[in-house]
Amino acid sequence: MTLKAVLAALIVVAGLGVVIWVANWPFNMSWAKDLTAEQRQINAAHNRRHHRAATRVVLPILAIVFGVTSASLLSGPKSDPLAAVIMGASSILCAGTFAVLVKRGRTRSATRR
């Protein structure tokens, strides 16, 4: 059961990595060298906004899913404490990263005004 829980967490993280890579589409494609400096700047600004919005939606969802999975692994008939701890740590990591991103976003937007 531990292996399944760890693999599930790794698959989710790998999937998010692929989503982020695809979200950087103009910079990871072979034709990116044909973009002008202005087009690169526009695409980079769009990617920053997109990533900020996507992480603010995905991280809390992942934290909740990992937390629920951790609780179910700990309280089920075939409880697996190690897998529950790994999922709990993943939940705390997602929630902490979300908190840092939100805090950093608030201070940055406050300085713009």
ABEGO torsion letter per residue (X at the ends): XAAAAAAAAAAAAAAAAAAAAAAAAAAABAAAAABBAAAAAAAAAAAAAAAAAAAAAAAAAAAAAAAAAAAAAAABABBBAAAAAAAAAAAAAAAAAAAAAAAAAAAAAAAAX
